[in-house]
Amino acid sequence: MKITSSSADDTSAGTGARSIAIFGLDANYNEISESVLLDGQTAVNTGNSYLRISRMYVTTAGSGATAAGTIYAGTGTVTSGVPATVYGMIAIGANQTQMAFWTVPAGYTLYLTGLFYTSGNTNANAWTNFQLIQRPLGGVFRQQSSSRVPGNGDFVVDLHTPLAFTEKTDIEVRAVASTSPSNVSAEFEGIYIKNPD
């Protein structure tokens, strides 16, 4: 992966973000991670090869105490600090990725215990439909659950009987709002249990 920023101030000696941590999976779906020193809009190659990037966050910063630009992980030609294909990004001010998807590592089962959705839309009679989607290895994406949230509200799903997802399954949340503009967020939580040998 190429790690870049839209700002020249996100460098190893800059006023913005200086380094980030990256977490993901390798080609065998095993968990891997590393730290990368930034070089502004110039791409820095990761030491690892990633099948999935699940999370990135800023670990050190200069006097600005935050990322000065949007930080990207991607491939292809970099233009003004933005790779042609983006696989993860840290938005300005967030200091970590905000992605509602996950892939279960090899050798584990994920037990999903809760979901949390919010919708911010003040238009009359507005709503947002949230879908929890899963794709087992070799399969297709299909809906696991669906929840409709009123225009300006939230919805919490406490799963007293956890949903089980086998190793190498991709999980993501998708949202479709009835009208725009609409701000949405999604969160899910669970625990891994190592599969028996």
N, C-alpha and C positions, 0 to 999 in steps of 0.2 A: 504494500500500500504506500501511496504518497501522502505525507502529512504536510499540510500547508495552512496558511492563514490569509485572509483577505487584507490584513494589516501588516505593514513592514515593522510595526512596533512589537509584534509577537515573535521575539527572537531570544536566544539564550542569554543575551545581555540587555534586552530591551525593557521598556516601561510596562509592556503588556505581559501576556502569558509567556513563560520561558520554557516550560516543559509540561508534557501531558503523560498520563498513564493510559494504556490501551488494553482492553480485555476482549477476548473472542475465542474462536475455535479454529483448530488447524484442519487439514484435509481429512483427518481421521475422527473429527468431532471431539477431540480432546481440548480441554481448556488451556489457553496460552495467554501470556500478558507480557508487557514490556513498557519501558519508559522511553520517551523520545524528546530530544532537545529541538526546539523549534528554530526555524530560519526564515521567519516572515513569509513572504509570498513565494519563496524558493522551496521547492519540494525536498523533503527529507524522507528517504526510504526507510520503512520499518525493517527490523532485523528478522521478524517472523513473517511467514506467509499465512494470510487469514482466509478461511472459508467464510466465516461470519465475524463481524465486529459487533459486539453486544453493548459495549460501554466505553466511553472515554471521559476523562476529566482532567482539568488543569491541576498540576501538582505544585508548581512554583510560578510566581509572577514578580514583576518589577514594581516600581513605585505606584503604578496604576492599580495594583492589587487585583486585577481581573484581565481577561483577554480583551485586547483592543479591537480585534476583528473576529469574524467567524472562522473557526478552525475546522478543517476538513480532513477526512480520510477518503482517498479515492484512487482512481487509476486514469491513465490517459493524459493527454496534453493539459498542462496547467496554464490558465489564462487569468492574470491578475489575482493569483493565489487560489483559484478555483479549479479543481480537477474536472476533466470532461465527464467522468462518471463518479458520483459521490455515494459512498456506502455508510458514512456517519458524519455528523457535524455537531460542533459545540457552538450554540448561538451566543452572540455577544451578551455578556452579563450573566449567563447561566453557569458558566464554568464547568458544565458537564453536559453530556448528551441527554436528550429528552426523546427517547424512542420507545414506543409501546410494542416491541416485538422481542422474541427470545427464541433460542434454539436449545433444546435439551442436550447436554453433553453426552458423549458415549459412556455407557456403563451406569447410567442413572435413570431414575424415573422421577418426573416432576409431579408433585401433588399441589395443584392450585387451590389456595384457601380463600382467596378474596379478590374482588374486582371493585374498582371505583371509577366512576365516570362523571364528568362535569360538562355542562353546556352553558355557554354565555351568549344568548341571543335574545334581545329585547323586543323583537318584532312580535306582533300579535299572533297568537296561536302557533308559534314556532315550536319545533321539536328537533331533536337529533337522535338518529338511530345508531346505536353502537352494536358492533358484531365482534364477538370473540371467534377468531378463525384459527384452525389448526391444519397442518399438512404433515402427516406421517412420512417418514423416509420412503421415497418412491411413489408417494400418493399425490393427491391434488388438494388444494386448499378447499376446506369446507367449513360451514358455520357450525360452531359448537354451542353458542348461545347468542341471544339478541335481546337488547334492552332499549326501550324508547325513553328518552329523558326530555321533560318539558323545556321550553326555550331557555329559561334562566334557572337552571336547577342542577341537582346532582343525584346520583344513584349509587348506592352501596350494595354489593352482593356479598354476603358472608356465606361461604360454602361450608356448611356443617359436615357435609360429606364431600371431601375434596375431589376435584376432577384430576384423573391420572393421565399423564402424557408420557409416552414411551421415549426412550433415547432417540436422539436425532430428529425429533419432531419440531417443526417450526410453529411458533405461536405468535399471533399478532392481533391487534385491535384495529378495526376500521370504523370510521364514523362518516355518516352522511347527514347533513343538516337540511331541513326543509326550506330554509331561506338563508340568504347571506346579508351582511357578514355574520359569521358565527365563530366564536372561540371555543375550542373543545380541548379536553385533556382526558387521558385514560391512564390507569395504573392497575397492575395486577401483582399479586404476591403469592408465594408458595414456598415449598421446601423440597430439596432434593433428597432422595434416599438411594444409596448405592445398591445396584442390583446384586443378587446373590451370584457367587462365582460358579 
